[in-house]
C-alpha cells in the first residue's frame, strides 16, 4: 500500500538524519578532545580519529537495520533472541462501553466466574491461508480451537513476526470491523435489544501492544495485541444502557475505573479478566 511505503521511507530518512547527527556529535567531541589535550600530542589526535571512525561504523550499521517501524527492541528479539522460537500470537479487539463512570463487562465463556470486555480475536479469511502457510503458522489448540479455525490466535517463529505484522497492518484478507463480537456477545445473547443496537457507532481510541513477553499462564512466549474501540451511543442507546445498569443480570458486570485496575468488582477478588485494564489505556 502507498501509505506503508511512505511510512517506511520516512523511517529511513529519520534514521539517516539521526545517524548524521551521531557522527557530527562524536566527531566534534573527538576533535575537541584532541585539540584540547595539548599535552596529549599524537595520542589525543589518534583518539579523536578512532572515535570518528567508530561513530561512522555505528551509524552505518544503524542505517542497515530495517525495523519496519516496530523498534530496535522487537527487531532484536525477532531476528536474534527468539528468531527460531515459537511465539504465540493473539490479535484481538475490545470494546470500551462506559455509562455514568462504569464500564460494561460480560461473563466469559471459558472462565465462568470471570467478567471481561466485549470483544475477541480477529478472524482471517480463506485468502490469507497461503500467506500464513508461507510463514509456517500453527493454529492454537490450547483454547479448544481446531485446525480449521480461522481465529488470529496462532503461533509462528520469531523470525516471521515482522512479516505477520506487515500483513496485519494492511488489513487485507482479514476481519477488521469489530461489529461481529458486539452482535454475538450482546445482541444474540439478548443482553441488549437488537432493534436499538443493530446500527452502532464506534471509534478506535487506543491499542494494547507491549511486544513479546513471557506468559506464566500459557508457559510460552507470546505477542498479545488488541485494538480498543469505544462505543459512541445515541441518546436512546444511552437510556437502554442506563436501564441495563440498574437491572440485575448475572451475565453482566458494571465496574468502575478503580475496580478494573484491581481486577476486583463487587468485592469479589480476581473476578475480572486480565485484559480488562486494557480498555483504560
Secondary structure as UniProt FT lines:
FT   HELIX           2..36
FT   HELIX           38..40
FT   HELIX           42..64
FT   TURN            68..69
FT   HELIX           72..76
FT   HELIX           77..81
FT   TURN            82..84
FT   STRAND          86..96
FT   STRAND          98..99
FT   TURN            100..101
FT   STRAND          102..107
FT   TURN            112..113
FT   STRAND          115..116
FT   STRAND          119..121
FT   STRAND          123..124
FT   HELIX           126..128
FT   HELIX           129..134
FT   TURN            135..136
FT   STRAND          138..139
FT   TURN            142..143
FT   TURN            147..148
FT   STRAND          153..157
FT   HELIX           158..160
FT   HELIX           161..170
FT   HELIX           179..182
FT   HELIX           183..187
FT   TURN            188..190
FT   HELIX           194..197
FT   STRAND          202..215
FT   TURN            216..219
FT   STRAND          220..231
FT   HELIX           235..246
FT   TURN            250..251
FT   STRAND          252..256
FT   HELIX           257..262
FT   TURN            266..267
FT   TURN            269..270
FT   TURN            274..275
FT   HELIX           276..280
//
